[in-house]
């Protein structure tokens, strides 16, 4: 049997490499650092920052009846941009009351001062350390934003977030803060059985069980907690009026919308800012 010559071997090797390349995922695109917002994307074992070209814009003036929360997060974000001490933020409470919109409003207000937003899904929080390292050398100031954050028992992202917030031997860069929203104050489900492990001292003092302590320990690593509450009827109507004016409705037309706006909220079981904005879109489309 004749031995294949070098040309034949090279041709075979090229065919094998071509087959391997067809199975391998494509290399991630380079990060477009000129963008103001990014999403963390993952394909297989590879993760990268994808620039968001069309950023959802909302201003602080559009967010009504959460003045205290706006003041606190605005102050914290300004301190962060000024390289002063600033805190990671956990926002919890009623749905549709402006938690996520408040983070987007920070980007709209301060993007020209170097603020950037990185959105990450909770399923990708295991990559949080890699993201922080990627951003560490950049001159911009980054808010890593995780919306609707919650964990079940044993999820890997729980430990990764806990480590980055406070507890890892490697400190996160000073150009990164984490802003998160959640419907759970302690980010994990709580069960009645956990209360059975609480210890009652002779003087009446109560010490939580280890499971409860573990759940509280994550939320306590956020320096700022902001609570959001359901809106009163008058507050809801005021938000409706604001968005109707944004959409160009006349004052007479706005006054006529009151009854239907209340019916709209009743049908949805919520007087939230989100519901108010949705009604305003529908009303304006039919009357402007």
Secondary structure as a PSIPRED ss2 file (coil, helix, strand):
# PSIPRED VFORMAT (PSIPRED V4.0)

   1 X C   1.000  0.000  0.000
   2 X C   1.000  0.000  0.000
   3 X C   1.000  0.000  0.000
   4 X C   1.000  0.000  0.000
   5 X C   1.000  0.000  0.000
   6 X H   0.000  1.000  0.000
   7 X H   0.000  1.000  0.000
   8 X H   0.000  1.000  0.000
   9 X H   0.000  1.000  0.000
  10 X H   0.000  1.000  0.000
  11 X H   0.000  1.000  0.000
  12 X H   0.000  1.000  0.000
  13 X H   0.000  1.000  0.000
  14 X H   0.000  1.000  0.000
  15 X H   0.000  1.000  0.000
  16 X H   0.000  1.000  0.000
  17 X H   0.000  1.000  0.000
  18 X H   0.000  1.000  0.000
  19 X H   0.000  1.000  0.000
  20 X H   0.000  1.000  0.000
  21 X H   0.000  1.000  0.000
  22 X H   0.000  1.000  0.000
  23 X H   0.000  1.000  0.000
  24 X C   1.000  0.000  0.000
  25 X C   1.000  0.000  0.000
  26 X C   1.000  0.000  0.000
  27 X C   1.000  0.000  0.000
  28 X C   1.000  0.000  0.000
  29 X C   1.000  0.000  0.000
  30 X C   1.000  0.000  0.000
  31 X C   1.000  0.000  0.000
  32 X C   1.000  0.000  0.000
  33 X C   1.000  0.000  0.000
  34 X C   1.000  0.000  0.000
  35 X C   1.000  0.000  0.000
  36 X C   1.000  0.000  0.000
  37 X E   0.000  0.000  1.000
  38 X E   0.000  0.000  1.000
  39 X E   0.000  0.000  1.000
  40 X E   0.000  0.000  1.000
  41 X E   0.000  0.000  1.000
  42 X E   0.000  0.000  1.000
  43 X E   0.000  0.000  1.000
  44 X C   1.000  0.000  0.000
  45 X C   1.000  0.000  0.000
  46 X E   0.000  0.000  1.000
  47 X E   0.000  0.000  1.000
  48 X E   0.000  0.000  1.000
  49 X E   0.000  0.000  1.000
  50 X E   0.000  0.000  1.000
  51 X E   0.000  0.000  1.000
  52 X C   1.000  0.000  0.000
  53 X C   1.000  0.000  0.000
  54 X C   1.000  0.000  0.000
  55 X C   1.000  0.000  0.000
  56 X C   1.000  0.000  0.000
  57 X C   1.000  0.000  0.000
  58 X C   1.000  0.000  0.000
  59 X C   1.000  0.000  0.000
  60 X H   0.000  1.000  0.000
  61 X H   0.000  1.000  0.000
  62 X H   0.000  1.000  0.000
  63 X C   1.000  0.000  0.000
  64 X C   1.000  0.000  0.000
  65 X C   1.000  0.000  0.000
  66 X C   1.000  0.000  0.000
  67 X H   0.000  1.000  0.000
  68 X H   0.000  1.000  0.000
  69 X H   0.000  1.000  0.000
  70 X H   0.000  1.000  0.000
  71 X H   0.000  1.000  0.000
  72 X H   0.000  1.000  0.000
  73 X H   0.000  1.000  0.000
  74 X H   0.000  1.000  0.000
  75 X H   0.000  1.000  0.000
  76 X H   0.000  1.000  0.000
  77 X H   0.000  1.000  0.000
  78 X H   0.000  1.000  0.000
  79 X H   0.000  1.000  0.000
  80 X H   0.000  1.000  0.000
  81 X H   0.000  1.000  0.000
  82 X C   1.000  0.000  0.000
  83 X C   1.000  0.000  0.000
  84 X C   1.000  0.000  0.000
  85 X C   1.000  0.000  0.000
  86 X C   1.000  0.000  0.000
  87 X C   1.000  0.000  0.000
  88 X C   1.000  0.000  0.000
  89 X E   0.000  0.000  1.000
  90 X E   0.000  0.000  1.000
  91 X E   0.000  0.000  1.000
  92 X E   0.000  0.000  1.000
  93 X E   0.000  0.000  1.000
  94 X C   1.000  0.000  0.000
  95 X C   1.000  0.000  0.000
  96 X C   1.000  0.000  0.000
  97 X C   1.000  0.000  0.000
  98 X C   1.000  0.000  0.000
  99 X H   0.000  1.000  0.000
 100 X H   0.000  1.000  0.000
 101 X H   0.000  1.000  0.000
 102 X H   0.000  1.000  0.000
 103 X H   0.000  1.000  0.000
 104 X H   0.000  1.000  0.000
 105 X H   0.000  1.000  0.000
 106 X H   0.000  1.000  0.000
 107 X H   0.000  1.000  0.000
 108 X H   0.000  1.000  0.000
 109 X H   0.000  1.000  0.000
 110 X H   0.000  1.000  0.000
 111 X H   0.000  1.000  0.000
 112 X H   0.000  1.000  0.000
 113 X H   0.000  1.000  0.000
 114 X C   1.000  0.000  0.000
 115 X E   0.000  0.000  1.000
 116 X E   0.000  0.000  1.000
 117 X E   0.000  0.000  1.000
 118 X E   0.000  0.000  1.000
 119 X E   0.000  0.000  1.000
 120 X C   1.000  0.000  0.000
 121 X C   1.000  0.000  0.000
 122 X H   0.000  1.000  0.000
 123 X H   0.000  1.000  0.000
 124 X H   0.000  1.000  0.000
 125 X H   0.000  1.000  0.000
 126 X H   0.000  1.000  0.000
 127 X H   0.000  1.000  0.000
 128 X H   0.000  1.000  0.000
 129 X H   0.000  1.000  0.000
 130 X H   0.000  1.000  0.000
 131 X H   0.000  1.000  0.000
 132 X H   0.000  1.000  0.000
 133 X H   0.000  1.000  0.000
 134 X H   0.000  1.000  0.000
 135 X H   0.000  1.000  0.000
 136 X H   0.000  1.000  0.000
 137 X C   1.000  0.000  0.000
 138 X C   1.000  0.000  0.000
 139 X C   1.000  0.000  0.000
 140 X C   1.000  0.000  0.000
 141 X E   0.000  0.000  1.000
 142 X E   0.000  0.000  1.000
 143 X E   0.000  0.000  1.000
 144 X E   0.000  0.000  1.000
 145 X E   0.000  0.000  1.000
 146 X E   0.000  0.000  1.000
 147 X C   1.000  0.000  0.000
 148 X C   1.000  0.000  0.000
 149 X C   1.000  0.000  0.000
 150 X C   1.000  0.000  0.000
 151 X E   0.000  0.000  1.000
 152 X C   1.000  0.000  0.000
 153 X C   1.000  0.000  0.000
 154 X C   1.000  0.000  0.000
 155 X C   1.000  0.000  0.000
 156 X H   0.000  1.000  0.000
 157 X H   0.000  1.000  0.000
 158 X H   0.000  1.000  0.000
 159 X H   0.000  1.000  0.000
 160 X H   0.000  1.000  0.000
 161 X H   0.000  1.000  0.000
 162 X H   0.000  1.000  0.000
 163 X H   0.000  1.000  0.000
 164 X H   0.000  1.000  0.000
 165 X H   0.000  1.000  0.000
 166 X C   1.000  0.000  0.000
 167 X C   1.000  0.000  0.000
 168 X C   1.000  0.000  0.000
 169 X C   1.000  0.000  0.000
 170 X C   1.000  0.000  0.000
 171 X C   1.000  0.000  0.000
 172 X C   1.000  0.000  0.000
 173 X C   1.000  0.000  0.000
 174 X C   1.000  0.000  0.000
 175 X C   1.000  0.000  0.000
 176 X E   0.000  0.000  1.000
 177 X E   0.000  0.000  1.000
 178 X E   0.000  0.000  1.000
 179 X E   0.000  0.000  1.000
 180 X E   0.000  0.000  1.000
 181 X E   0.000  0.000  1.000
 182 X E   0.000  0.000  1.000
 183 X C   1.000  0.000  0.000
 184 X C   1.000  0.000  0.000
 185 X C   1.000  0.000  0.000
 186 X C   1.000  0.000  0.000
 187 X C   1.000  0.000  0.000
 188 X E   0.000  0.000  1.000
 189 X C   1.000  0.000  0.000
 190 X C   1.000  0.000  0.000
 191 X C   1.000  0.000  0.000
 192 X H   0.000  1.000  0.000
 193 X H   0.000  1.000  0.000
 194 X H   0.000  1.000  0.000
 195 X H   0.000  1.000  0.000
 196 X H   0.000  1.000  0.000
 197 X H   0.000  1.000  0.000
 198 X C   1.000  0.000  0.000
 199 X E   0.000  0.000  1.000
 200 X E   0.000  0.000  1.000
 201 X C   1.000  0.000  0.000
 202 X C   1.000  0.000  0.000
 203 X C   1.000  0.000  0.000
 204 X C   1.000  0.000  0.000
 205 X C   1.000  0.000  0.000
 206 X E   0.000  0.000  1.000
 207 X E   0.000  0.000  1.000
 208 X C   1.000  0.000  0.000
 209 X C   1.000  0.000  0.000
 210 X H   0.000  1.000  0.000
 211 X H   0.000  1.000  0.000
 212 X H   0.000  1.000  0.000
 213 X H   0.000  1.000  0.000
 214 X H   0.000  1.000  0.000
 215 X H   0.000  1.000  0.000
 216 X H   0.000  1.000  0.000
 217 X H   0.000  1.000  0.000
 218 X H   0.000  1.000  0.000
 219 X H   0.000  1.000  0.000
 220 X C   1.000  0.000  0.000
 221 X C   1.000  0.000  0.000
 222 X C   1.000  0.000  0.000
 223 X C   1.000  0.000  0.000
 224 X E   0.000  0.000  1.000
 225 X E   0.000  0.000  1.000
 226 X E   0.000  0.000  1.000
 227 X E   0.000  0.000  1.000
 228 X E   0.000  0.000  1.000
 229 X C   1.000  0.000  0.000
 230 X C   1.000  0.000  0.000
 231 X C   1.000  0.000  0.000
 232 X C   1.000  0.000  0.000
 233 X H   0.000  1.000  0.000
 234 X H   0.000  1.000  0.000
 235 X H   0.000  1.000  0.000
 236 X H   0.000  1.000  0.000
 237 X H   0.000  1.000  0.000
 238 X H   0.000  1.000  0.000
 239 X H   0.000  1.000  0.000
 240 X H   0.000  1.000  0.000
 241 X H   0.000  1.000  0.000
 242 X H   0.000  1.000  0.000
 243 X H   0.000  1.000  0.000
 244 X H   0.000  1.000  0.000
 245 X H   0.000  1.000  0.000
 246 X H   0.000  1.000  0.000
 247 X C   1.000  0.000  0.000
 248 X C   1.000  0.000  0.000
 249 X C   1.000  0.000  0.000
 250 X C   1.000  0.000  0.000
 251 X H   0.000  1.000  0.000
 252 X H   0.000  1.000  0.000
 253 X H   0.000  1.000  0.000
 254 X H   0.000  1.000  0.000
 255 X H   0.000  1.000  0.000
 256 X H   0.000  1.000  0.000
 257 X C   1.000  0.000  0.000
 258 X H   0.000  1.000  0.000
 259 X H   0.000  1.000  0.000
 260 X H   0.000  1.000  0.000
 261 X H   0.000  1.000  0.000
 262 X H   0.000  1.000  0.000
 263 X H   0.000  1.000  0.000
 264 X H   0.000  1.000  0.000
 265 X H   0.000  1.000  0.000
 266 X H   0.000  1.000  0.000
 267 X H   0.000  1.000  0.000
 268 X H   0.000  1.000  0.000
 269 X C   1.000  0.000  0.000
 270 X C   1.000  0.000  0.000
 271 X C   1.000  0.000  0.000
 272 X C   1.000  0.000  0.000
 273 X H   0.000  1.000  0.000
 274 X H   0.000  1.000  0.000
 275 X H   0.000  1.000  0.000
 276 X H   0.000  1.000  0.000
 277 X H   0.000  1.000  0.000
 278 X H   0.000  1.000  0.000
 279 X H   0.000  1.000  0.000
 280 X H   0.000  1.000  0.000
 281 X H   0.000  1.000  0.000
 282 X H   0.000  1.000  0.000
 283 X H   0.000  1.000  0.000
 284 X H   0.000  1.000  0.000
 285 X H   0.000  1.000  0.000
 286 X H   0.000  1.000  0.000
 287 X H   0.000  1.000  0.000
 288 X C   1.000  0.000  0.000
